[in-house]
């Protein structure tokens, strides 16, 4: 089990903080942003989501003395051998906008007939900086790249990410649906299953959870 009733989120993203607070609340665990402890951003020098997420989680745990949760995610294109991947947020360069990143990916895919893309998310939860067995889960959301941007609800690459099953982009589907079917939603569901396994193992009652019930 976790040896603390607080978890540090290795991110300063307000949206992620809200999601993870709601997720962990039934377990009696408070999620705190790393900014509350003046934790600087961790370098992300690796080429895989899991290595970057693990580095961020260990970094936050080491500087706060608490368990830490980190995620690393991005969009991958089949025709580009998985690029942009871990470089999704800075695909067009450091400090470039979502519009810049989208424009670059559209240009890169224009000459390819294969428009299949997927979002990937890896979550890592460490109990301590030296945790020998961190909890690692992932989620994948498959779609198709659409050159025309549609929708106002999403961010990042969402306006171009066509969810073929619903014939809408990730920026058009409802927030409730997105939380359930997205890469992060699926990773969080896998994390919930891991948390429940821990509770069962330690003979604790598994709490009632509302995060995925809407």
N, C-alpha and C positions, 0 to 999 in steps of 0.2 A: 504493500500500500504506500501511498504518499505519506511522508513523515512530516507534513506541514499542511495547514488548511488554507494556504495561499499558494497560488501559482503565478509566476511572472511570465507575461506574454512578451516574447522577444520581438516586439514590434511596437511602433507608435501609431499604427493605423487605427483610427477611431472606429471604422466599420468592423474590422476584425475583432477589436476589443468588445464591442457590443455582442457580436455573435458568440464569442467564447465565454463571455460572462453568462449569457443565457444558457449555454450548453452545460457549464459546470455548476450552476446554481443548485440543481437538485442533489448534487453530491455534497453540498455544504462547503464548497471550495470557492474562494474569492479569487478572481483573476485581476491582476494588477499590471498596468503597462510598465515596461522597463524604464520609461522616462521618469516615473515616480522615484526611481533610485538613481537617476542620472547616469544610466547605462548608455554608453555611446554605441552607435551602430557597429555591428560586427562585419569585418571584411567577408566577402563571399567570393573566394578565389576559385571555387571548384566548378566542375563541368556537369555535376549531377545535382538534382534537387535534394536528394537525401543527404549528401555531404554538406551542402550549404545549410540545410535545416538543422542538422546535428551540430554544426559549428556555432550557429546562432543560439541554440538552446543551451549548450555548454557554456558559452560566453555569458549569457544572462544569468545562469545559475551560479557561476563562479563569482560574479560581481554582486550578487544579492544574497547568497546563502540560502536560496529557496529553490524548490522545483521550478523548472521552466519549460515552456511550450513554445515551439517555433514552427513556422510553416515556410515552405518555399514552393512556388508555383509558377506556371507560365504556359504559354501556348506553343505547340509543336506542329510542324507541317510535314506531312509524309513526303512530299516532293522535295523537301529541303533537308532530308535526313534528320528530322527532329528539330531543326532550328525554327524560331529563335531559342526555344528551350529556356535555360537558366538566364539567358540574356534578354528575355522578353521585355523587361521594364526599361532597358536601355538599348534596345535593338537599333534605334536610329542614332544613338550616341547618348552620352551623359547629359542629364537635365533636359532631354527632349520631351515633347508632349506626347500624349496618347495619339493625337492626330498624326504626328510625325512617324511614330512607330507603325500605325496602321497603314500609312501611305507607303512606307518601305516594304512592309509585308505584302501589300497588294501588288507592288511593282515586282517583287521577287517571285510571286506566284503567277503573274500574268502569262508568262510563256509556257506554263505547265498545265496540262489537262487534268492532272490529279489535284483536286482542291481539298482533299481530306485533311482535316486538322483535328487536334484534340487539346484540351486543357488538361494539365496534370498538376496534382497537389500532393505534397508529402508533409505529414505532420510528425513531429518528434517531441516526445515528452520525456524529460530526464528528471530523476529524483534528486540528483546531485551532479556536480560537474564531472565526477568520476564514475557515474552510473555505468556499470558494466553491461546492463541489459536495458537500454532505453526502449520505450514503447514507440514503435515506428509503424505508421499506417499510411496508405495512399489512396488516392481516388483519381479516376479518369473520366472525362466528359468528352465524347466524340461528336464531331460536327463537320461542317463543310464551310470553307471560306467563301464569303460573298463580297464581291467588290463594292457593291453599293451599301453604304452605311444605313442602318434602319434601327429606330428605337432610341429612347431617351433614358431608360432606367439603369443601364449598365455603366461600366467603366472599362478602361483598357481596350481590349480587342473585342469586347462584347457586341458592338454594333455591326461587326462583320462576321461574327460567329453564328452561322445558321444551325439551329437545332432542328435537324431534318424531321424528327419525329413529330414536332409541333408546327413546322413550317413558319417559325419565327426565329428572330435572332435572340441571342442571350440578353440583349438590351430591350427586348419586347416582352419576354415571358414575365409572369408575375414573380414578385420577390419570394412568395411562399413556394412556388414551384421551383424556382431556381435554387433555393436552400435545400430542396430535397434531391434534385437531380444533378446539380453541378459537381464538379470535381472536388470542391471544398466540402460540399454537403455530404458526398459519399465518403470522403476521408473522415469527416466528423462522425458519421454513422459507424465506421469501422473503429474509431477511437472509443465511441460509446460502448461497443461490444467488448473491447479490451477492458474498459473500466468495469463493466459488469462482471467480467471473468475474475478480475481482481477482488471485487466485493464477494463473489461466491467463494473464492479460494480462502478468504479470511473470515468466512462465516458471517458476513454482514448482510443486512437487508439491502437489496437493490432498490434505489429510490425510484419513485414515479417520475417520468420525464415527459415534458411537454414540447421539447424542442422540435421534434419531427411529427407532431400530431396535428398540425394545422392543415 
